[in-house]
Amino acid sequence: MTSTPDRRTIFLDEMGVGPVWTRRDGSHQDTAPETSVEKQPEAAVPSAAAPSRIASADMASPSGTAPSASEIAGMDWVQLKAAVADCVKCGLCKTRTKTVFGTGDEKAKWLFVGEGPGRNEDLQGEPFVGPAGKLLDNMLQAMGLKRGRNANIANIVKCRPIGADGRDRPPTPEEADACMPYLQRQIALIQPGVIVALGKTAALSLLGLDPDTSVGQLRGKVHRHGDLPLVVTYHPAYLLRKPADKAKTWGDLCLAMNTYAHDDNRQ
């Protein structure tokens, strides 16, 4: 009699990765390629990343102004979200419909960081919606995670970068730098166990690397963002264009799960 496939197998099949073999003892043996774990030197982290005391309500900057990195480093969740909604730190504020703060469990042990909002995200105010968001949700479920349950999703920038042709584009280094204190404070408040950088922009911004560094050079290794392990993989939007690389991505996620299970700094 043919057995009914379990949820994990279904999700991996949705990602285009498989098969997943089941041992006689009922445990899974994934077909992801073996990936070496190589600890990297700690990347320099701006001072805003360090946890600090929660500021009082009167510390929030007035509406329409740009708070300093030190002010952002002392904000609680309410103040931080309000500061992002009113932010005018770079030119992206002039063309946005909505800021896209992030979504998910505020005490999640898994933080996924992408590039920036696209058109749909700009309209809805939530990261990773549409086809790329559906694929990311499938990736999360294959890992036993779910939006809002032990997973948090954010971006390097909170406003949609638009090119001269009206299409989405990567944020400039200046735009990423302007928005980084907000993300650093999110990381400090969430205190995740592992960060997964989705794509080149997220990886280079979080690790402070040269713009010419490719995702291929960063995959298969465990990097550090401060004292947090960080694993780099492809952006879901890229995987929609290059579905053959989904198997590589599953290998990256397996590395992240193994790292989370064995990291000495995990709380």
LINQUI-V346038 format. One record per pair of residues at least 6 apart in sequence whose C-alpha atoms are under 8 Angstrom apart, sorted by the first residue. I is the first residue (numbers start at 1). J is the second residue. D is the distance in whole Angstrom. If there is no record, write none. Layout:
<<I J D> <I J D>>
This chain:
<<7 142 8> <8 141 8> <8 142 5> <9 18 8> <9 19 8> <9 20 6> <9 142 8> <11 138 6> <11 139 7> <11 141 7> <11 142 5> <12 18 6> <12 20 8> <12 138 8> <12 139 8> <12 142 6> <13 19 8> <14 138 7> <15 135 7> <15 138 7> <15 139 7> <15 246 7> <16 243 7> <16 246 6> <16 247 7> <17 246 6> <17 247 5> <17 250 7> <18 30 8> <18 31 6> <19 30 8> <19 31 7> <20 28 7> <20 29 6> <20 30 5> <20 31 6> <21 28 6> <21 29 5> <21 30 6> <21 31 8> <22 28 5> <22 29 6> <23 29 7> <32 247 6> <32 248 7> <32 250 6> <32 251 5> <32 254 8> <33 248 7> <33 251 6> <34 251 7> <35 220 5> <35 221 8> <35 251 7> <35 252 8> <35 255 7> <36 220 6> <36 221 7> <37 220 7> <37 221 5> <37 222 6> <37 255 7> <38 220 8> <38 221 5> <38 222 6> <38 223 8> <39 221 7> <39 222 5> <39 223 6> <39 224 8> <40 221 8> <40 222 7> <40 223 5> <40 224 6> <41 223 7> <41 224 7> <42 223 7> <42 224 5> <42 225 6> <42 226 6> <42 227 7> <43 207 5> <43 208 7> <43 224 6> <43 225 6> <43 226 6> <44 207 7> <44 208 7> <44 225 7> <44 226 7> <45 225 7> <45 226 6> <46 181 8> <46 184 8> <48 69 6> <48 70 7> <48 72 7> <48 73 5> <48 181 6> <48 184 6> <48 185 6> <49 73 7> <49 181 7> <49 184 5> <49 185 6> <49 187 7> <49 188 6> <50 73 8> <50 184 8> <50 185 8> <50 188 6> <51 73 7> <51 185 8> <51 188 5> <51 189 7> <52 73 7> <52 74 6> <53 74 6> <54 74 5> <54 75 6> <54 76 6> <55 74 5> <55 75 5> <55 76 7> <57 79 7> <59 71 7> <59 75 8> <60 67 8> <60 71 8> <60 75 7> <60 79 6> <60 83 7> <61 67 6> <61 83 7> <63 83 8> <63 86 6> <64 86 5> <64 87 6> <64 88 7> <65 86 7> <65 87 7> <65 88 6> <66 83 8> <66 87 6> <66 88 6> <66 89 6> <67 83 7> <69 181 6> <72 80 7> <72 181 7> <72 182 7> <72 185 7> <73 181 7> <73 184 8> <73 185 6> <75 185 8> <76 189 8> <77 189 8> <80 182 7> <81 101 7> <84 99 7> <84 101 7> <84 158 7> <84 182 7> <85 98 8> <85 99 6> <85 101 8> <87 93 7> <89 178 6> <89 179 8> <90 175 6> <90 178 7> <91 175 8> <92 159 6> <92 160 7> <92 161 6> <92 175 8> <93 159 7> <95 160 8> <95 162 8> <96 122 7> <96 159 6> <96 160 6> <97 122 6> <97 123 6> <98 122 5> <98 123 6> <98 124 7> <98 125 5> <98 159 7> <99 122 7> <99 125 6> <99 158 5> <99 159 5> <99 160 8> <100 117 7> <100 121 7> <100 122 7> <100 125 5> <100 126 5> <100 127 6> <100 158 5> <100 159 6> <101 125 7> <101 126 7> <101 127 8> <101 154 7> <101 155 8> <101 158 6> <102 126 6> <102 127 6> <102 152 7> <102 153 6> <102 154 4> <102 155 7> <103 126 7> <103 127 7> <103 147 8> <103 148 7> <103 152 6> <103 153 5> <103 154 7> <104 147 5> <104 148 4> <104 149 7> <104 150 8> <104 151 6> <104 152 4> <104 153 6> <105 147 7> <105 148 5> <105 149 6> <105 150 6> <105 151 6> <105 152 5> <106 152 7> <106 189 7> <106 190 5> <107 150 7> <107 189 8> <107 190 5> <107 191 7> <107 192 7> <108 149 7> <108 150 4> <108 151 5> <108 152 6> <108 190 6> <108 191 8> <108 192 6> <109 150 6> <109 151 7> <109 190 8> <109 191 7> <109 192 4> <109 193 5> <109 194 6> <110 150 6> <110 151 5> <110 152 6> <110 192 5> <110 193 6> <110 194 5> <110 195 6> <110 196 8> <111 151 6> <111 152 5> <111 153 6> <111 154 8> <111 192 6> <111 193 8> <111 194 6> <111 195 5> <111 196 6> <112 151 8> <112 152 6> <112 153 5> <112 154 6> <112 195 6> <112 196 5> <112 197 6> <112 198 7> <113 153 6> <113 154 5> <113 155 5> <113 156 7> <113 195 7> <113 196 6> <113 197 5> <113 198 6> <113 202 6> <114 153 8> <114 154 6> <114 155 4> <114 156 6> <114 197 6> <114 198 5> <114 199 7> <114 201 8> <114 202 6> <114 235 7> <115 155 5> <115 156 5> <115 157 7> <115 170 7> <115 171 8> <115 198 7> <115 199 7> <115 200 8> <115 201 6> <115 202 5> <116 127 8> <116 155 5> <116 156 6> <116 157 5> <116 158 6> <116 159 7> <116 160 6> <116 161 7> <116 170 7> <116 171 7> <117 127 6> <117 128 8> <117 155 7> <117 157 7> <117 158 7> <117 159 6> <117 160 5> <117 161 7> <118 160 6> <118 161 8> <118 168 6> <119 160 7> <119 168 7> <120 129 7> <120 130 7> <121 127 5> <121 128 7> <121 129 6> <121 160 8> <122 159 7> <122 160 6> <127 133 8> <127 153 7> <127 154 7> <127 155 7> <128 134 8> <128 136 8> <131 237 8> <132 236 5> <132 237 5> <132 240 7> <133 236 7> <135 236 6> <136 236 6> <137 146 7> <137 147 7> <140 146 6> <140 147 8> <143 253 8> <143 257 8> <145 151 6> <147 153 8> <154 183 8> <155 183 8> <155 202 7> <156 176 6> <156 179 7> <156 180 7> <156 183 7> <156 201 8> <156 202 6> <156 205 7> <157 171 7> <157 175 7> <157 176 6> <157 179 5> <157 180 7> <158 179 7> <160 168 7> <161 168 6> <161 169 6> <161 170 7> <161 171 6> <162 168 5> <162 169 6> <163 169 6> <170 201 7> <171 201 8> <173 205 8> <176 205 7> <192 228 8> <193 228 7> <193 229 7> <193 260 6> <193 265 8> <193 266 5> <193 267 7> <194 228 6> <194 229 5> <194 230 6> <194 231 8> <194 256 7> <194 259 8> <194 260 6> <195 228 7> <195 229 6> <195 230 5> <195 231 6> <196 230 6> <196 231 5> <196 232 6> <196 233 7> <196 256 7> <197 203 5> <197 206 8> <197 230 7> <197 231 6> <197 232 5> <197 233 6> <198 232 6> <198 233 5> <198 234 5> <198 235 4> <198 236 7> <199 215 7> <199 232 7> <199 233 6> <199 234 5> <199 235 4> <200 214 7> <200 215 5> <200 234 8> <200 235 8> <203 215 8> <203 232 6> <204 210 7> <204 211 7> <204 213 8> <206 225 7> <207 224 8> <207 225 6> <215 232 7> <215 233 7> <215 234 7> <218 232 6> <219 231 7> <219 232 5> <219 233 6> <219 252 7> <220 231 8> <220 232 8> <220 252 6> <220 255 7> <221 231 7> <221 232 8> <222 229 6> <222 230 6> <222 231 5> <222 259 8> <223 229 6> <223 230 5> <223 231 6> <224 230 5> <227 265 7> <228 265 8> <229 259 8> <229 263 8> <230 256 8> <231 252 7> <231 255 8> <231 256 6> <232 252 7> <233 249 6> <233 252 6> <233 253 8> <234 249 6> <239 245 6> <239 246 6> <260 266 7>>
